[in-house]
């Protein structure tokens, strides 16, 4: 099975005039820098416009609402992450052993989900995690399980490895149970090793 | 580790006068029978009142809103399910081997989540799956993993077994990927066996 390189990146925009694309990019960079500096709650359409040096109307024309801008930021960030998985440096990208890539993938997915936590919430319905993102991660994990020679129902095993990395589960573990992040990561690594072991390994 | 029998059942109501409790029970039974016969969308407060032979005002006084009634139904059903797990007949209840109980638990949890699917949606925020339900299931799976002699971080392994049974994951598998239900159940059984195998089993 060859690596699914031809999958279109999530959020690839339809062709835009170059200055419009630049404009959009500038607004997303402005919004992200505001969030990094002041937190999601301070990212207002006015503040983004001021930081990017454009009128507020331009920001609304481009993203319709604050929720729309949040969703665009999420998409932008998911696209960058997908690109890193598919063609970035190892061990997340190609070039490392499949087990090393799988463990790097899990840690990176977990961190990215936690980093986007507030953004997902702020984007409301517009930002609900899309099946496109899920499909990308499922296809990638399935590919790596195949490379590892795992036998069994690989799509379902991929799902089993991805499910504990979903936000509600992570929130339960980190915020409610108060498990340290390292413990959650170690637990996931242990799960991967249990899933990958060959079942007919002689006792 | 002894079985966590002393855990209070979810949704145990505060003490009510006996006739009020009977009244409440009658309304829940009426609502459930309407849903079973006509679907969640036809369960109106008027229809529930008519079926139970009381005024609409009584239904509203009791549950405040349609969402409130849906949430009460969910709680009622979760309580019955928890009672079946803790003291019902084997293999879901006590008396069967731990592996048999664990597999019966997974299938039953999956079926209950799917059965309540529409109810969860209709209950809106009032019905968002509570951490109390999650804690009960996590404690039970952790107990069974202990009985099976599994070594490792049992709370995290319990989470890993429960996460693929959450509704968004099941919906992705059944409604989007169109996997048959049996395949999803088989996948979960395979996951359990992989997780339970002793890691230091000599190769």
Interface residues (C-beta under 8 A of the other chain):
Chain A: X131 X134 X152 X153 X155 X156 X157 X159 X160 X163 X164 X166 X168 X169 X172 X173 X176 X177 X179 X183 X184 X186 X187 X188 X190 X191 X193 X194 X195 X197 X199 X201 X202 X203
Chain B: X131 X134 X152 X153 X155 X156 X157 X159 X160 X163 X164 X166 X168 X169 X172 X173 X176 X177 X179 X183 X184 X186 X187 X188 X190 X191 X193 X194 X195 X197 X199 X201 X202 X203
